[in-house]
Amino acid sequence: MPKVSFISLGCPKNLVDTEVMLGMLCQQGFEITNQQSEAEILVVNTCGFIDAAQQESVDAILEATRWKEEGKCKKLIVAGCLVERFRDEILKEIPQVDAVIGPNQVPQIVALCSQASDGLFAEESPFLYDETTPRVLTTGRHFTYLKVAEGCDHGCTFCVIPQLKGKFRSRRPSSVVSEANQMARQGVKEINLIAQDTTLYGHDLEPRATLSALLRQLNDVDGIEWIRLLYCYPHSTTDELLEAVARLGKVCKYFDIPFQHASAKILKLMKRGGNAEFLLRLVEKVRRCVSDVTLRSTMIVGFPGETEEDFEMLIQFVKQAQLDRLGVFLYSDEDASAAFHLGEKVPRGVARKRRDRLMRLQQKISLQKNHRWIGKRVRAIVDGPSVETELLWQARMQGQAPDIDGHILINDGPENAFRAGEFVTLEINDAHPYDLVGRIVG
Ligand code: SF4
């Protein structure tokens, strides 16, 4: 069977699709390799969300074409969200690409790789894997992502994901719990629940299910020690959910709730609703209900119609909210999005200045908050050698999600504690804007 290698880009939801495609191919006897130069089949699983991600995807595809010229690659397949948007353009503009499959055609990867298909598939039906779908974990053995739903019913005007992924559709609670048990048997200790909007989980199911009920079931899965929520939606972060997160021992006291902006005018233009007062009350309620909670959010600057006054409102909000983690994105003028047709576009240079100013403000806030950990002892999971500094290993505490948040650099500790997936007690002895430094004390 030919050797296959994947290049996986974009968000954790896309990574799960990659892992599912890997699982399906392994099940059919394909050999998987990390060496792209060795692969006879290369698959680039792309992201098509915003311009920067699209560029990264195109660069990766062009890079992969090199292996057709120099390496053993005989077939180059492009998958993922970029295909959903630019299927014909990819095939026309990059003739080295042999086939393309969209996010809803994931199961077709086997037919494509086994030459049994020319890549022209019948109409696609919404795809969502379940506990019977084979999957190969790529995130190390101790943590993983569980996709609890796919698609989105919201209409945020800057976003094209509903067009790429289709209607919101939840997996059955039994399917998610069964997969969590499978993961625990494989040694996974931390599961990160993901969807486009995780808080809407189950509302489309008959009988209806809820995220808090799912958390209660996952909390009973032996072997799993941490359950983290990512991609919550402000308006559906309910009291019931807060109560469940506060009470359930294995659920991380962590909320990732993208706010996107704080100006009522801009939130209205984004079709997200709310205002700074509503968001501040939500922040206050989350902190009141869930002690020692870590709050993460993301903001978009440069949205059409954003004035200096709107931006000042955002700055004031971030000063008041004192969030633990904040990602800031430049508005991306996607021609397939509703916002594309809004007037008053903000010049790119102005948007960049606003992003940099907001990031500087958050860096100060994050450093002040990180300093409060010095001298404290925290429970953390060891991830492995540091990606930045080979000399050190890194770990994460409950308030640090994989990939998107900082980590704790371990500068001392007993030899035998340095094992990925090991839970250790760290004493924090230094702090940086995004990372902490600590030594293993237990
Ligand atoms: S919630 Fe809004 S931003 Fe998120 S995927 Fe849905 S439409 Fe896009």
Residues whose N, C-alpha, C, O or C-beta is under 5 A from the ligand:
A	BS01	SF4	C152 H154 G155 C156 C159 I161 Q196 D197
